[in-house]
Amino acid sequence: MRYGIIGTGWIAESFIEGARKIAGADIAAVYSRTAEKGSEFAEKNKIEKVYTSLEEFSKGDFEAVYIASPNRLHYSQSKAMLEAGKHVICEKPITVEPEELEELQQLAAERHLIYMEAIMYMYNSGREIFRDAINKIGKISSAHFDFSQLSSKYPAYKSGSLPNIFNPKLATGCLMDLGVYCVYPAVDIWGMPDKLTAAASFMESGADGSGAASLVYDDKVITFTYSKLGQDYSGSAVFGDEGTVTVESISKMTFINQYDKSGDKQELLGDVEKYVLMGNEAKEFEMFIADPGSEKYALSSKTTLHVSRLMKQIRTIAGIEFE
């Protein structure tokens, strides 16, 4: 599969490494707003063609596009690529608004194209290991998912700069960047909740720096916490009357352990390198392209839409707004 890349950040580099090693991808081109940054990225990642025009890029000699631009651009760039006949895999959040996602899913279906969110949870072995483990701990009454990671951009923000991740004009912030990793497993495993509560703390820029949410089902409560202003070391856990399952990294779904009622521990999964997880995304993406009518692609698309809708509900209740 030949790819064009939109975005020149570290996440795009991780995808390229994984796509090449795991899926054998051919990275044909990169789009950047500036020739200097595009050329630097292309040289570093051994990419031949650099575009600074999105229109010209859309006509490039490749079948698929990976998008890793600021959140605010995901919808317009995805739409442009789909209209140009390209399959699209877009970084999370795939769109800002669920209505945008519905529109583009329909557009992709009409054009017989694949449109997929790049989210590590859905496409790695940890997902199935986790789901299998929680089926073995009896009746589940509660779970707590946390993704609190002190942002590398926070010192710059404190010094007076405004990094993209803390700029509401780009539809960023903690929920969109980290909280989504808590939402995905809850929706994937238990579906949409009956009730929802949510809250957020805000930075001077207007971005949410941390937040929490509770998903209430008829027989359980799932809580989330997430922050870009502090670091968590306790991880996440699902609690049943026959045992507990813990996950150290909810984003990568790694370091999974199962405990029985007496506290005996069974290690189910250790670490997995980031490029492998992102390579798995590319591998599944290419499988969907080969078999667009697969049940797995239909489930993936449905889950992505449900997550987008729940994220919007959390934003509304917590008062998270984008300019």
C-alpha positions in Angstrom: 0.0 0.0 0.0 1.3 3.4 -1.0 0.7 6.2 1.6 0.7 9.9 1.6 1.3 11.5 5.0 -0.3 14.7 6.3 1.5 16.0 9.4 5.2 16.2 10.4 5.1 15.5 14.1 6.4 12.6 16.2 3.1 10.7 15.9 3.5 10.6 12.1 7.0 9.3 12.5 5.7 6.5 14.8 3.1 5.6 12.2 5.6 5.5 9.4 7.9 3.2 11.4 5.1 0.8 12.3 3.5 0.9 8.9 6.8 0.0 7.2 7.8 -2.7 9.6 4.4 -4.4 10.3 2.5 -3.8 7.1 5.3 -3.3 4.6 3.9 0.1 3.6 5.4 2.3 1.0 5.4 5.9 2.2 5.3 7.9 -1.1 4.8 11.6 -0.1 4.3 14.0 2.8 2.2 17.2 2.9 3.4 20.2 5.0 2.4 23.8 5.0 6.1 24.8 4.7 8.6 23.4 2.3 11.4 23.6 4.9 9.6 21.5 7.5 8.3 19.1 4.8 11.8 18.6 3.3 13.3 18.0 6.8 10.7 15.4 7.6 11.0 13.7 4.2 14.8 13.5 4.5 14.6 12.1 8.0 12.0 9.5 7.1 13.2 8.7 3.6 10.2 10.0 1.7 10.8 11.2 -1.9 7.9 13.6 -2.6 7.1 16.8 -0.6 3.9 18.8 -1.2 2.9 22.2 0.2 -0.4 22.3 -1.7 -3.1 20.1 -0.3 -4.9 20.1 -3.7 -1.7 18.9 -5.5 -1.1 16.4 -2.7 -4.6 14.9 -3.2 -3.6 14.1 -6.8 -0.5 12.2 -5.7 0.4 8.7 -6.7 -0.7 6.8 -3.6 -3.9 5.0 -2.6 -4.2 5.9 1.1 -3.6 8.9 3.4 -2.6 9.0 7.0 -3.7 12.3 8.7 -1.9 13.6 11.8 -2.6 17.3 11.7 -4.2 19.4 14.4 -7.7 18.2 15.4 -9.5 21.2 13.8 -8.2 20.2 10.4 -9.2 16.5 10.5 -12.6 17.0 9.0 -11.7 19.2 6.1 -8.6 17.3 5.2 -10.3 13.9 5.5 -13.1 15.1 3.3 -10.7 16.4 0.6 -8.8 13.1 0.5 -12.0 11.0 0.3 -13.3 13.2 -2.5 -10.0 12.6 -4.3 -10.6 8.9 -4.0 -8.1 8.1 -1.3 -8.6 5.7 1.6 -8.1 7.6 4.9 -6.8 6.7 8.3 -7.0 9.7 10.6 -5.5 10.2 14.1 -7.9 10.5 17.0 -10.1 12.3 17.4 -11.1 11.5 13.9 -13.4 14.6 13.7 -14.4 17.2 16.3 -18.1 16.8 15.9 -20.0 13.4 15.5 -22.1 14.9 12.7 -18.9 15.5 10.8 -18.0 11.8 11.3 -21.4 10.6 10.1 -21.1 12.7 7.0 -17.6 11.4 6.1 -18.5 7.8 6.9 -21.4 8.1 4.4 -19.1 9.8 1.9 -16.6 7.0 2.2 -19.2 4.3 1.8 -20.6 6.0 -1.3 -17.1 6.2 -2.8 -16.3 2.6 -1.7 -13.4 3.8 0.4 -12.2 3.0 3.9 -12.3 5.8 6.5 -10.8 4.7 9.9 -9.7 6.3 13.1 -6.2 5.6 14.2 -6.7 4.5 17.8 -4.3 2.0 19.3 -6.9 0.3 21.6 -9.0 -1.1 18.8 -6.3 -2.8 16.8 -3.9 -4.6 19.2 -3.7 -7.9 21.0 -4.2 -6.2 24.4 -7.9 -5.4 23.5 -8.8 -9.1 23.2 -6.7 -10.1 26.2 -8.4 -7.4 28.3 -11.9 -8.3 27.2 -11.2 -12.0 27.8 -9.8 -11.3 31.3 -12.8 -9.2 32.5 -15.1 -12.1 31.5 -13.4 -14.2 34.1 -13.7 -12.0 37.2 -17.4 -12.5 37.9 -20.0 -9.8 38.1 -18.5 -6.4 37.4 -19.7 -3.6 39.6 -17.3 -0.8 38.7 -14.2 0.1 36.8 -11.8 3.1 36.8 -9.8 4.2 33.8 -7.2 6.8 34.1 -4.9 8.5 31.6 -3.0 11.3 33.3 0.3 12.2 31.6 2.2 15.3 32.3 2.5 17.1 29.0 6.0 17.7 27.6 4.5 21.0 26.3 3.4 22.2 29.7 6.7 24.0 30.5 6.4 26.0 27.3 2.9 26.9 28.2 4.0 28.1 31.7 6.7 30.2 30.0 4.1 32.1 28.1 3.8 30.1 24.8 0.6 28.5 23.5 1.4 25.0 22.2 -1.2 23.6 19.9 -2.4 21.0 22.5 -3.5 23.8 24.8 -5.1 26.0 22.2 -9.0 25.7 22.1 -9.0 27.2 18.6 -7.5 23.9 17.3 -10.1 21.8 19.2 -7.6 20.3 21.5 -7.3 19.8 25.3 -7.1 16.9 27.7 -10.4 15.1 26.9 -9.7 15.1 23.1 -6.1 14.1 23.5 -6.1 11.7 26.5 -9.7 11.2 27.7 -10.6 9.5 24.4 -8.5 6.5 25.5 -10.7 6.0 28.5 -13.9 6.3 26.5 -13.0 3.7 23.9 -12.8 0.6 26.1 -15.9 1.5 28.0 -18.0 2.0 24.9 -16.4 -1.0 23.2 -17.2 -3.4 26.1 -20.3 -2.0 27.7 -21.9 0.2 25.1 -23.5 3.6 25.6 -24.3 4.5 29.3 -27.8 5.1 30.7 -26.6 8.3 32.5 -23.5 10.5 32.4 -21.8 13.0 34.6 -18.7 15.0 33.7 -16.5 17.8 34.9 -13.4 19.6 33.8 -10.7 22.0 35.1 -9.6 24.7 32.7 -6.4 26.5 31.9 -6.1 30.2 31.3 -6.0 29.5 27.5 -9.5 28.0 27.8 -8.4 24.4 27.2 -9.3 21.7 29.6 -6.2 20.6 31.5 -7.9 17.7 33.4 -11.3 16.1 33.7 -13.4 13.3 35.0 -16.6 11.5 34.0 -18.9 8.8 35.3 -20.8 6.4 33.0 -23.8 4.9 34.8 -25.2 1.6 33.6 -28.0 -0.4 35.1 -25.6 -2.6 37.1 -22.3 -0.8 37.2 -20.5 2.6 37.2 -17.4 3.3 35.1 -15.3 6.3 36.1 -12.7 8.2 34.1 -10.0 10.6 35.1 -7.5 12.2 32.8 -5.0 15.1 33.0 -2.2 16.7 31.0 -1.0 18.6 34.1 0.1 15.6 36.3 1.4 12.1 36.0 -0.4 8.9 37.1 1.4 5.8 38.3 -1.5 3.7 39.6 -3.1 2.7 36.3 -6.6 1.5 35.6 -8.7 -1.4 36.9 -11.9 -3.3 36.5 -13.5 -4.8 39.6 -15.6 -8.0 39.7 -16.8 -10.2 42.6 -14.4 -12.9 41.6 -11.3 -10.9 40.9 -9.8 -7.7 39.4 -8.1 -6.8 36.1 -5.5 -4.0 36.1 -4.0 -2.2 33.1 -0.9 0.0 33.6 -1.3 1.8 30.2 -4.9 2.4 29.1 -3.8 4.1 25.9 -1.5 1.2 24.8 -3.5 -1.5 26.6 -0.3 -3.0 28.0 0.9 -4.4 31.3 -2.4 -6.2 31.9 -2.7 -8.3 35.1 -5.5 -10.5 36.5 -6.0 -11.0 40.3 -8.2 -13.6 41.9 -10.1 -13.0 45.1 -7.2 -14.0 47.3 -4.9 -11.5 45.5 -2.9 -14.0 43.5 -1.6 -12.3 40.3 -1.5 -13.6 36.8 0.5 -11.5 34.3 -1.3 -11.5 31.0 0.6 -9.0 28.8 3.7 -6.9 29.3 4.9 -4.0 27.2 4.5 -3.6 23.4 6.6 -1.1 21.5 4.7 1.9 20.2 5.6 1.3 16.6 4.1 -2.2 16.8 0.8 -0.8 18.0 0.7 1.8 15.3 1.8 -0.8 12.7 -1.1 -2.9 13.7 -3.4 0.1 12.9 -1.9 0.2 9.4 -2.2 -3.6 9.1 -5.9 -3.6 10.0 -6.5 -0.5 7.8 -5.1 -2.4 4.8 -7.2 -5.5 5.7 -10.3 -3.3 5.7 -9.4 -2.0 2.2 -9.0 -5.6 1.0 -12.3 -6.6 2.6 -14.5 -3.5 3.0 -17.6 -5.6 3.8 -16.0 -7.3 6.9 -17.9 -7.4 10.2 -14.8 -6.0 11.9 -14.8 -2.9 9.8 -18.5 -2.3 10.4 -18.0 -2.8 14.2 -15.0 -0.5 14.1 -17.0 2.3 12.3 -19.9 1.9 14.7 -17.8 2.0 17.8 -15.9 5.1 16.5 -19.2 6.9 16.0 -20.5 6.0 19.4 -17.3 7.2 21.0 -17.6 10.5 19.1 -21.1 11.0 20.3 -20.2 10.2 23.9 -17.2 12.6 23.7 -19.5 15.3 22.6 -21.9 14.6 25.5 -19.0 14.8 28.0 -17.8 18.1 26.5 -21.3 19.6 26.7 -21.8 18.6 30.3 -18.3 19.6 31.4 -18.5 23.0 29.6 -15.7 22.3 27.1 -16.0 24.6 24.2 -13.9 25.3 21.1 -13.6 28.7 19.4 
